[in-house]
Amino acid sequence: MRSEDIANMKNNQGERNCALALGIIFLVIGIAGFLPSLLSIPGGHTAVPIQAEPSLYTKGYGYLFGLFPTNLIHNFVHCAVGIAGIAFSRDARGARNYCRVFAYLYAGLAILGLFPFTKTLFGLMPIFGNNVWFNGLTAALAGYFGFVKPIQETGEVAVSPPDIIKER
């Protein structure tokens, strides 16, 4: 291997590690959400009454570790995001793109979780409470490794410049 290739591998390690770490964290959180012993029934101030009729939103509803509101759909989403992070961490370009998409989606979820009319993602999954800061924090982390770090350390730009001079 050339020294340039080794330097590029070291420069691209950050986004790969970020995608892998986010993948592992979200897969573990997703699996943990399926374990009833790790869920607690919410108190009196919830978005879902305890006596609510069974629906897609109320299935598996509870607070993971007593902190994060979750339900069945939320757990599946966390598992899918985690598996994608692990899969995309194998390649620097894939990891960078994963971090970029993750940053956009989770920043959007954090913002939606702030408003009363969207805090349940239109009746699909709870994104309010502690999920807001968790989604915002992970979006900021992924955004750094998806957008800022590659430009700083590798000199890459988000869009390649057009070819102005053509070979004759």
Contact map, one row per residue, 1 for C-alpha under 8 A:
111011000000000000000000000000000000000000000000000000000000000000000000000000000000000000000000000000000000000000000000000000000000000000000000000000000000000000000000
111111000000000000000000000000000000000000000000000000000000000000000000000000000000000000000000000000000000000000000000000000000000000000000000000000000000000000000000
111111100000000000000000000000000000000000000000000000000000000000000000000000000000000000000000000000000000000000000000000000000000000000000000000000000000000000000000
011111110000000000000000000000000000000000000000000000000000000000000000000000000000000000000000000000000000000000000000000000000000000000000000000000000000000000000000
111111111000000000000000000000000000000000000000000000000000000000000000000000000000000000000000000000000000000000000000000000000000000000000000000000000000000000000000
111111111100000000000000000000000000000000000000000000000000000000000000000000000000000000000000000000000000000000000000000000000000000000000000000000000000000000000000
001111111110000000000000000000000000000000000000000000000000000000000000000000000000000000000000000000000000000000000000000000000000000000000000000000000000000000000000
000111111111000000000000000000000000000000000000000000000000000000000000000000000000000000000000000000000000000000000000000000000000000000000000000000000100000000000000
000011111111100000000000000000000000000000000000000000000000000000000000000000000000000000000000000000000000000000000000000000000000000000000000000000000000000000000000
000001111111110000000000000000000000000000000000000000000000000000000000000000000000000000000000000000000000000000000000000000000000000000000000000000000000000000000000
000000111111110000000000000000000000000000000000000000000000000000000000000000000000000000000000000000000000000000000000000000000000000000000000000001001100000000000000
000000011111111100000000000000000000000000000000000000000000000000000000000000000000000000010000000000000000000000000000000000000000000000000000000001000100000000000000
000000001111111110000000000000000000000000000000000000000000000000000000000000000000000000010000000000000000000000000000000000000000000000000000000000000000000000000000
000000000111111111000000000000000000000000000000000000000000000000000000000000000000000000000000000000000000000000000000000000000000000000000000100000000000000000000000
000000000001111111100000000000000000000000000000000000000000000000000000000000000000000010010011001000000000000000000000000000000000000000000000110000000000000000000000
000000000001111111110000000000000000000000000000000000000000000000000000000000000000000111110011000000000000000000000000000000000000000000000000000000000000000000000000
000000000000111111111000000000000000000000000000000000000000000000000000000000000000000010000000000000000000000000000000000000000000000000000000000000000000000000000000
000000000000011111111100000000000000000000000000000000000000000000000000000000000000000010000010001000000000000000000000000000000000000000001100100000000000000000000000
000000000000001111111110000000000000000000000000000000000000000000000000000000000000110110000011011000000000000000000000000000000000000000000100000000000000000000000000
000000000000000111111111000000000000000000000000000000000000000000000000000000000000110110000000000000000000000000000000000000000000000000000000000000000000000000000000
000000000000000011111111100000000000000000000000000000000000000000000000000000000000110000000000000000000000000000000000000000000000000000000000000000000000000000000000
000000000000000001111111110000000000000000000000000000000000000000000000000000000100100000000000000000000000000000000000000000000000000001000000000000000000000000000000
000000000000000000111111111000000000000000000000000000000000000000000000000000001111110000000000000000000000000000000000000000000000000000000000000000000000000000000000
000000000000000000011111111100000000000000000000000000000000000000000000000000000110110000000000000000000000000000000000000000000000000000000000000000000000000000000000
000000000000000000001111111110000000000000000000000000000000000000000000000000000100000000000000000000000000000000000000000000000000000000000000000000000000000000000000
000000000000000000000111111111000000000000000000000000000000000000000000000001101100000000000000000000000000000000000000000000000000000000000000000000000000000000000000
000000000000000000000011111111100000000000000000000000000000000000000000000001111110000000000000000000000000000000000000000000000000000000000000000000000000000000000000
000000000000000000000001111111110000000000000000000000000000000000000000000000100100000000000000000000000000000000000000000000000000000000000000000000000000000000000000
000000000000000000000000111111111000000000000000000000000000000000000000001001100000000000000000000000000000000000000000000000000000000000000000000000000000000000000000
000000000000000000000000011111111100000000000000000000000000000000000000011111100100000000000000000000000000000000000000000000000000000000000000000000000000000000000000
000000000000000000000000001111111110000000000000000000000000000000000000001000100000000000000000000000000000000000000000000000000000000000000000000000000000000000000000
000000000000000000000000000111111110010000000000000000000000000100000000000000000000000000000000000000000000000000000000000000000000000000000000000000000000000000000000
000000000000000000000000000011111111011000000000000000000000000100000111001000000000000000000000000000000000000000000000000000000000000000000000000000000000000000000000
000000000000000000000000000001111111000000000000000000000001000000000001001000000000000000000000000000000000000000000000000000000000000000000000000000000000000000000000
000000000000000000000000000000111111111000000000000000000000000000000000000000000000000000000000000000000000000000000000000000000000000000000000000000000000000000000000
000000000000000000000000000000001111111100000000000000000000000000000000000000000000000000000000000000000000000000000000000000000000000000000000000000000000000000000000
000000000000000000000000000000000011111100000000000000000000000000000000000000000000000000000000000000000000000000000000000000000000000000000000000000000000000000000000
000000000000000000000000000000011011111100000000000000000000000111000000000000000000000000000000000000000000000000000000000000000000000000000000000000000000000000000000
000000000000000000000000000000001011111110000000000000000000011111000000000000000000000000000000000000000000000000000000000000000000000000000000000000000000000000000000
000000000000000000000000000000000001111111000000000000000000011111000000000000000000000000000000000000000000000000000000000000000000000000000000000000000000000000000000
000000000000000000000000000000000000001111100000000000000000111000000000000000000000000000000000000000000000000000000000000000000000000000000000000000000000000000000000
000000000000000000000000000000000000000111111100000000000000011000000000000000000000000000000000000000000000000000000000000000000000000000000000000000000000000000000000
000000000000000000000000000000000000000011111100000000000000000000000000000000000000000000000000000000000000000000000000000000000000000000000000000000000000000000000000
000000000000000000000000000000000000000001111100000000000000000000000000000000000000000000000000000000000000000000000000000000000000000000000000000000000000000000000000
000000000000000000000000000000000000000001111110000000000000000000000000000000000000000000000000000000000000000000000000000000000000000000000000000000000000000000000000
000000000000000000000000000000000000000001111111100000000000000000000000000000000000000000000000000000000000000000000000000000000000000000000000000000000000000000000000
000000000000000000000000000000000000000000001111100000000000000000000000000000000000000000000000000000000000000000000001000000000000000000000000000000000000000000000000
000000000000000000000000000000000000000000000111110100000100000000000000000000000000000000000000000000000000000000000000000000000000000000000000000000000000000000000000
000000000000000000000000000000000000000000000111111100000000000000000000000000000000000000000000000000000000000000000000000000000000000000000000000000000000000000000000
000000000000000000000000000000000000000000000001111100000000000000000000000000000000000000000000000000000000000000000000000000000000000000000000000000000000000000000000
000000000000000000000000000000000000000000000000111110000000000000000000000000000000000000000000000000000000000000000000000000000000000000000000000000000000000000000000
000000000000000000000000000000000000000000000001111111000100000000000000000000000000000000000000000000000000000000000000000000000000000000000000000000000000000000000000
000000000000000000000000000000000000000000000000001111100100000000000000000000000000000000000000000000000000000000000000000000000000000000000000000000000000000000000000
000000000000000000000000000000000000000000000000000111111110000000000000000000000000000000000000000000000000000000000000000000000000000000000000000000000000000000000000
000000000000000000000000000000000000000000000000000011111110000000000000000000000000000000000000000000000000000000000000000000000000000000000000000000000000000000000000
000000000000000000000000000000000000000000000000000001111110000000000001100000000000000000000000000000000000000000000000000100000000000000000000000000000000000000000000
000000000000000000000000000000000000000000000000000001111110100000000011100000000000000000000000000000000000000000000000001110000000000000000000000000000000000000000000
000000000000000000000000000000000000000000000001000111111111100000000010000000000000000000000000000000000000000000000000000000000000000000000000000000000000000000000000
000000000000000000000000000000000000000000000000000001111111100000000011000000000000000000000000000000000000000000000000000000000000000000000000000000000000000000000000
000000000000000000000000000000000100000000000000000000000111110000000111000000000000000000000000000000000000000000000000000000000000000000000000000000000000000000000000
000000000000000000000000000000000000000010000000000000001111111000001111000000000000000000000000000000000000000000000000000000000000000000000000000000000000000000000000
000000000000000000000000000000000000001111000000000000000001111100001110000000000000000000000000000000000000000000000000000000000000000000000000000000000000000000000000
000000000000000000000000000000000000001111000000000000000000111111111100000000000000000000000000000000000000000000000000000000000000000000000000000000000000000000000000
000000000000000000000000000000011000011100000000000000000000011111111100000000000000000000000000000000000000000000000000000000000000000000000000000000000000000000000000
000000000000000000000000000000000000011100000000000000000000001111110000000000000000000000000000000000000000000000000000000000000000000000000000000000000000000000000000
000000000000000000000000000000000000011100000000000000000000001111110000000000000000000000000000000000000000000000000000000000000000000000000000000000000000000000000000
000000000000000000000000000000000000000000000000000000000000001111111000000000000000000000000000000000000000000000000000000000000100000000000000000000000000000000000000
000000000000000000000000000000000000000000000000000000000000001111111100000000000000000000000000000000000000000000000000000000001110000000000000000000000000000000000000
000000000000000000000000000000000000000000000000000000000000111100111110000000000000000000000000000000000000000000000000000001111110000000000000000000000000000000000000
000000000000000000000000000000001000000000000000000000000001111100011111011000000000000000000000000000000000000000000000000011100000000000000000000000000000000000000000
000000000000000000000000000000001000000000000000000000001111110000001111111000000000000000000000000000000000000000000000000011000000000000000000000000000000000000000000
000000000000000000000000000000001100000000000000000000011011100000000111111100000000000000000000000000000000000000000000000000000000000000000000000000000000000000000000
000000000000000000000000000000000000000000000000000000011000000000000011111110000000000000000000000000000000000000000000000110000000000000000000000000000000000000000000
000000000000000000000000000001000000000000000000000000000000000000000111111111000000000000000000000000000000000000000000000011000000000000000000000000000000000000000000
000000000000000000000000000011101100000000000000000000000000000000000111111111100000000000000000000000000000000000000000000000000000000000000000000000000000000000000000
000000000000000000000000000001000000000000000000000000000000000000000001111111110000000000000000000000000000000000000000000000000000000000000000000000000000000000000000
000000000000000000000000000001000000000000000000000000000000000000000000111111111000000000000000000000000000000000000000000000000000000000000000000000000000000000000000
000000000000000000000000011011000000000000000000000000000000000000000000011111111100000000000000000000000000000000000000000000000000000000000000000000000000000000000000
000000000000000000000000011111100000000000000000000000000000000000000000001111111110000000000000000000000000000000000000000000000000000000000000000000000000000000000000
000000000000000000000000001000000000000000000000000000000000000000000000000111111111000000000000000000000000000000000000000000000000000000000000000000000000000000000000
000000000000000000000010011000000000000000000000000000000000000000000000000011111111100000000000000000000000000000000000000000000000000000000000000000000000000000000000
000000000000000000000111111101000000000000000000000000000000000000000000000001111111110000000000000000000000000000000000000000000000000000000000000000000000000000000000
000000000000000000000011001000000000000000000000000000000000000000000000000000111111111000000000000000000000000000000000000000000000000000000000000000000000000000000000
000000000000000000000010000000000000000000000000000000000000000000000000000000011111111100000000010000000000000000000000000000000000000000000000000000000000000000000000
000000000000000000111111000000000000000000000000000000000000000000000000000000001111111110000010010000000000000000000000000000000000000000000000000000000000000000000000
000000000000000000111011000000000000000000000000000000000000000000000000000000000111111111000000000000000000000000000000000000000000000000000000000000000000000000000000
000000000000000000000000000000000000000000000000000000000000000000000000000000000011111111000000000000000000000000000000000000000000000000000000000000000000000000000000
000000000000000100110000000000000000000000000000000000000000000000000000000000000001111111100110010000000000000000000000000000000000000000000000000000000000000000000000
000000000000001111110000000000000000000000000000000000000000000000000000000000000000111111110110000000000000000000000000000000000000000000000000000000000000000000000000
000000000000000100000000000000000000000000000000000000000000000000000000000000000000011111110110000000000000000000000000000000000000000000000000000000000000000000000000
000000000000000100000000000000000000000000000000000000000000000000000000000000000000000111111110000000000000000000000000000000000000000000000000000000000000000000000000
000000000001101100000000000000000000000000000000000000000000000000000000000000000000000011111111000000000000000000000000000000000000000000000000000000000000000000000000
000000000000000000000000000000000000000000000000000000000000000000000000000000000000000000111111100000000000000000000000000000000000000000000000000000000000000000000000
000000000000000000000000000000000000000000000000000000000000000000000000000000000000000111111111110000000000000000000000000000000000000000000000000000000000000000000000
000000000000001101100000000000000000000000000000000000000000000000000000000000000000100111111111111000000000000000000000000000000000000000000000010000000000000000000000
000000000000001100100000000000000000000000000000000000000000000000000000000000000000000000011111111100000000000000000000000000000000000000000000111000000000000000000000
000000000000000000000000000000000000000000000000000000000000000000000000000000000000000000001111111110000000000000000000000000000000000000000000010000000000000000000000
000000000000000000100000000000000000000000000000000000000000000000000000000000000001100100000111111111000000000000000000000000000000000000000000010000000000000000000000
000000000000001001100000000000000000000000000000000000000000000000000000000000000000000000000011111111100000000000000000000000000000000000000110110000000000000000000000
000000000000000000000000000000000000000000000000000000000000000000000000000000000000000000000001111111110000000000000000000000000000000000000110111000000000000000000000
000000000000000000000000000000000000000000000000000000000000000000000000000000000000000000000000111111111000000000000000000000000000000000000000000000000000000000000000
000000000000000000000000000000000000000000000000000000000000000000000000000000000000000000000000011111111100000000000000000000000000000000100110000000000000000000000000
000000000000000000000000000000000000000000000000000000000000000000000000000000000000000000000000001111111110000000000000000000000000000001111110010000000000000000000000
000000000000000000000000000000000000000000000000000000000000000000000000000000000000000000000000000111111111000000000000000000000000000000100010000000000000000000000000
000000000000000000000000000000000000000000000000000000000000000000000000000000000000000000000000000011111111100000000000000000000000000000100000000000000000000000000000
000000000000000000000000000000000000000000000000000000000000000000000000000000000000000000000000000001111111110000000000000000000000001101100000000000000000000000000000
000000000000000000000000000000000000000000000000000000000000000000000000000000000000000000000000000000111111111000000000000000000000001100110000000000000000000000000000
000000000000000000000000000000000000000000000000000000000000000000000000000000000000000000000000000000011111111100000000000000000000000000000000000000000000000000000000
000000000000000000000000000000000000000000000000000000000000000000000000000000000000000000000000000000001111111110000000000000100001001000000000000000000000000000000000
000000000000000000000000000000000000000000000000000000000000000000000000000000000000000000000000000000000111111111000000000000100011111100000000000000000000000000000000
000000000000000000000000000000000000000000000000000000000000000000000000000000000000000000000000000000000011111111100000000000000001000000000000000000000000000000000000
000000000000000000000000000000000000000000000000000000000000000000000000000000000000000000000000000000000001111111100110100000100000000000000000000000000000000000000000
000000000000000000000000000000000000000000000000000000000000000000000000000000000000000000000000000000000000111111110111100001111011000000000000000000000000000000000000
000000000000000000000000000000000000000000000000000000000000000000000000000000000000000000000000000000000000011111110110000000010001000000000000000000000000000000000000
000000000000000000000000000000000000000000000000000000000000000000000000000000000000000000000000000000000000001111111110000000000000000000000000000000000000000000000000
000000000000000000000000000000000000000000000000000000000000000000000000000000000000000000000000000000000000000011111110000000000000000000000000000000000000000000000000
000000000000000000000000000000000000000000000000000000000000000000000000000000000000000000000000000000000000000000111111010000000000000000000000000000000000000000000000
000000000000000000000000000000000000000000000000000000000000000000000000000000000000000000000000000000000000000111111111110000000000000000000000000000000000000000000000
000000000000000000000000000000000000000000000000000000000000000000000000000000000000000000000000000000000000000111111111110001110000000000000000000000000000000000000000
000000000000000000000000000000000000000000000010000000000000000000000000000000000000000000000000000000000000000010001111111111110000000000000000000000000000000000000000
000000000000000000000000000000000000000000000000000000000000000000000000000000000000000000000000000000000000000110000111111111100000000000000000000000000000000000000000
000000000000000000000000000000000000000000000000000000000000000000000000000000000000000000000000000000000000000000001111111110000000000000000000000000000000000000000000
000000000000000000000000000000000000000000000000000000001000000000000000000000000000000000000000000000000000000000000001111111000000000000000000000000000000000000000000
000000000000000000000000000000000000000000000000000000011000000000000000100000000000000000000000000000000000000000000001111111000000000000000000000000000000000000000000
000000000000000000000000000000000000000000000000000000001000000000000110110000000000000000000000000000000000000000000001111111100000000000000000000000000000000000000000
000000000000000000000000000000000000000000000000000000000000000000001110010000000000000000000000000000000000000010000011101111110000000000000000000000000000000000000000
000000000000000000000000000000000000000000000000000000000000000000001100000000000000000000000000000000000000110110000011100011111011000000000000000000000000000000000000
000000000000000000000000000000000000000000000000000000000000000000001000000000000000000000000000000000000000000011000011000001111111000000000000000000000000000000000000
000000000000000000000000000000000000000000000000000000000000000000011000000000000000000000000000000000000000000010000000000000111111100000000000000000000000000000000000
000000000000000000000000000000000000000000000000000000000000000000111000000000000000000000000000000000000000000000000000000000011111110000000000000000000000000000000000
000000000000000000000000000000000000000000000000000000000000000000011000000000000000000000000000000000000000010010000000000000111111111000000000000000000000000000000000
000000000000000000000000000000000000000000000000000000000000000000000000000000000000000000000000000000000000111011000000000000111111111100000000000000000000000000000000
000000000000000000000000000000000000000000000000000000000000000000000000000000000000000000000000000000000000010000000000000000001111111110000000000000000000000000000000
000000000000000000000000000000000000000000000000000000000000000000000000000000000000000000000000000000000000010000000000000000000111111111000000000000000000000000000000
000000000000000000000000000000000000000000000000000000000000000000000000000000000000000000000000000000000110110000000000000000000011111111100000000000000000000000000000
000000000000000000000000000000000000000000000000000000000000000000000000000000000000000000000000000000000110010000000000000000000001111111110000000000000000000000000000
000000000000000000000000000000000000000000000000000000000000000000000000000000000000000000000000000000000000000000000000000000000000111111111000000000000000000000000000
000000000000000000000100000000000000000000000000000000000000000000000000000000000000000000000000000000100100000000000000000000000000011111111100000000000000000000000000
000000000000000000000000000000000000000000000000000000000000000000000000000000000000000000000000000001111110000000000000000000000000001111111110000000000000000000000000
000000000000000000000000000000000000000000000000000000000000000000000000000000000000000000000000000000100010000000000000000000000000000111111111000000000000000000000000
000000000000000001000000000000000000000000000000000000000000000000000000000000000000000000000000000000100000000000000000000000000000000011111111100000000000000000000000
000000000000000001100000000000000000000000000000000000000000000000000000000000000000000000000000001101100000000000000000000000000000000001111111110000000000000000000000
000000000000000000000000000000000000000000000000000000000000000000000000000000000000000000000000001101110000000000000000000000000000000000111111111100000000000000000000
000000000000000000000000000000000000000000000000000000000000000000000000000000000000000000000000000000000000000000000000000000000000000000011111111110000000000000000000
000000000000011001000000000000000000000000000000000000000000000000000000000000000000000000000001001100000000000000000000000000000000000000001111111111000000000000000000
000000000000001000000000000000000000000000000000000000000000000000000000000000000000000000000011111100100000000000000000000000000000000000000111111111000000000000000000
000000000000000000000000000000000000000000000000000000000000000000000000000000000000000000000001000100000000000000000000000000000000000000000011111111100000010000000000
000000000000000000000000000000000000000000000000000000000000000000000000000000000000000000000000000000000000000000000000000000000000000000000011111111110000000000000000
000000000000000000000000000000000000000000000000000000000000000000000000000000000000000000000000000000000000000000000000000000000000000000000001111111111100000000000000
000000000011000000000000000000000000000000000000000000000000000000000000000000000000000000000000000000000000000000000000000000000000000000000000111111111111100000000000
000000000000000000000000000000000000000000000000000000000000000000000000000000000000000000000000000000000000000000000000000000000000000000000000001111111111110000000000
000000000000000000000000000000000000000000000000000000000000000000000000000000000000000000000000000000000000000000000000000000000000000000000000000111111111000000000000
000000000010000000000000000000000000000000000000000000000000000000000000000000000000000000000000000000000000000000000000000000000000000000000000000011111110000000000000
000000010011000000000000000000000000000000000000000000000000000000000000000000000000000000000000000000000000000000000000000000000000000000000000000011111111000000000000
000000000000000000000000000000000000000000000000000000000000000000000000000000000000000000000000000000000000000000000000000000000000000000000000000001111111100000000000
000000000000000000000000000000000000000000000000000000000000000000000000000000000000000000000000000000000000000000000000000000000000000000000000000001110111110000000000
000000000000000000000000000000000000000000000000000000000000000000000000000000000000000000000000000000000000000000000000000000000000000000000000000001100011111100000000
000000000000000000000000000000000000000000000000000000000000000000000000000000000000000000000000000000000000000000000000000000000000000000000000001000100001111100000000
000000000000000000000000000000000000000000000000000000000000000000000000000000000000000000000000000000000000000000000000000000000000000000000000000000000000111110000000
000000000000000000000000000000000000000000000000000000000000000000000000000000000000000000000000000000000000000000000000000000000000000000000000000000000000111111000000
000000000000000000000000000000000000000000000000000000000000000000000000000000000000000000000000000000000000000000000000000000000000000000000000000000000000001111100000
000000000000000000000000000000000000000000000000000000000000000000000000000000000000000000000000000000000000000000000000000000000000000000000000000000000000000111110000
000000000000000000000000000000000000000000000000000000000000000000000000000000000000000000000000000000000000000000000000000000000000000000000000000000000000000011111100
000000000000000000000000000000000000000000000000000000000000000000000000000000000000000000000000000000000000000000000000000000000000000000000000000000000000000001111100
000000000000000000000000000000000000000000000000000000000000000000000000000000000000000000000000000000000000000000000000000000000000000000000000000000000000000000111110
000000000000000000000000000000000000000000000000000000000000000000000000000000000000000000000000000000000000000000000000000000000000000000000000000000000000000000111111
000000000000000000000000000000000000000000000000000000000000000000000000000000000000000000000000000000000000000000000000000000000000000000000000000000000000000000001111
000000000000000000000000000000000000000000000000000000000000000000000000000000000000000000000000000000000000000000000000000000000000000000000000000000000000000000000111
